[in-house]
Amino acid sequence: MNGTALMLDAVHGAETRLADGFETVAERHRHEPEIRHVATDLAGWSRDHAARLTEAARDRGLSELAAPGTGFGHSAVLLRETSDEALGYRPGLLLLRDLLDLHAAAGANSLYWDMLTALAKATKDEGLLDLANSCHPRTRRQVAWARSMIEVLSPQALASAPEARSH
């Protein structure tokens, strides 16, 4: 696998997992309208990016991109909700944890876009550079949204967190 195929595959997998993550957060926190609506929109951005990466791979004669593995599918949401409730986590803390996971995933994805941009420049691939320049700003906005939500929600969620249990 050459460097271009490797990077297209990596970014595609990261975008697909990120879309799954945003969709999971939207479903899991559906009672929070802003979270639900924005997370759904941001998932759509990542789905669009993944489709565009697939097209870029085909344009370069590369075979189908590898499946990104398991995302955060619906059954995982139910399992996590059940175990979190059993452990006594509060909804605000669950949302914070989910936002931290999204922030980390989007941040890693942003680095993949940086690598793809560097590769496009090094290989003088204008099509890849255009793709990265088109998609990467939206990924940066995904990172910024998750961070801003963490900053806004963490004081209340953490202040209302139950006291630690001593054994």
Secondary structure, DSSP 4 states (H G I P E B T S, - for coil): --HHHHHHHHHHHHHHHHHHHHHHHHHHTTTSHHHHHHHHHHHHHHHHHHHHHHHHHHHTTPPPPPP----S-HHHHHHHHHHHHHHT--HHHHHHHHHHHHHHHHHHHHHHHHHHHHHHHHHT-HHHHHHHHHHHHHHHHHHHHHHHHHHHHHHHHHHTSPPPPP-
